[in-house]
Amino acid sequence: MLKQITILVPIFNESENVRKLYAELEKETSKLEQYRFEYLFVDDGSTDRSLQTAEELARNDSKITVIELSRNFGKEVALTAGIDMLNCHAVIMMDADLQHPPSHIPQLIALWEKGFDIVAGRRISIESQPFLRRIGSSIFYKLLNSISNVEIMAQSTDFRLLDRVVIESLQSFTERNRMVRGIIDWMGFRKTYFDFEAPERFAGKSVYSYTKLFGLAMNSFMSFSLLPLKIGGYLGLFITFLSTILIFLMTLDRLFFHLGNFTNLSFVLVANTFFVGVILMALGLIALYVGNINNEVVGRPLYLIRRTVRREDKANHRSLESS
């Protein structure tokens, strides 16, 4: 029985890259005849011809399945939709822009065969990234690792292989605000890393704007740490302590020293402004967490699939025997 490996690729406006990616995948997987490969393309509401291109490939190759989501849900949800569909011995997740080189697929599989449940790619060359993105990424990983109960390797990527035991565990997660690689690192299991150099995008521009990256960072902080929620309380406690000292000093000045360093109006204005700022900050942090709780309990599905495209002769490949 050949082991089945699925290559999962989320797609959003990558029409110029899909065919090239498919050709590179075919080139690499054809060398590994001891495995059976499938390609799972998840279209995340593309507005170009990404979906049509993927469908054309699927109609001519029974190894390809295309999932069309009903709208753009974001990369993390697109990955989740693909993971939920999996029934294979292992999955390799990678981006469609060819910055996750398919030439490393044999290396991932070789490490998996050594007994690792997770084989994660770590980018070693980031000079091609914009300066602000490099700095932001560095700050993000340092801050997240310092406040959370999970360590995420700096420059780690979604380019990784997951064993079936990891896939089945991932399928049990239900939270809506998620960073897939953060969840994977939280899970534990036997994990190893491999280093790779990310080439320039084959075509097109990155669809991950700074706004989306900031949103992902905020979701990550709230998913893996309660510290942002505690900061408001800590700051409020500090301000209360400081205000108590100021009131004590003002009282001493009025009763004994008569230096005139404090006036009623100035003290009241500064204190009120300070306290209002602290209260608003604390309420803002609480609102973020309450909003997340509301999203979790409201009961909406994480994503909606409009349709699935694949050749009919692929149906008999869907079941697996234990390896």
Secondary structure, DSSP 4 states (H G I P E B T S, - for coil): -PEEEEEEEEESS-TTTHHHHHHHHHHHHTT-TTEEEEEEEEE-S-SSSHHHHHHHHHHH-TTEEEEEESS---HHHHHHHHHHT--SSEEEE--TTS-S-GGGHHHHHHHHHTT-SEEEEEEEE-TTS-HHHHHHHHHHHHHHHHHSSS---TTEEEEEEEEHHHHHHHTT---SS--HHHHHHHH-SSEEEEEEEPPPPSSS-----HHHHHHHHHHHHHHH-SHHHHHHHHHHHHHHHHHHHHHHHHHHIIIII------HHHHHHHHHHHHHHHHHHHHHHHHHHHHHHHHHHS---S--EEEEEE-GGGGGGS-----
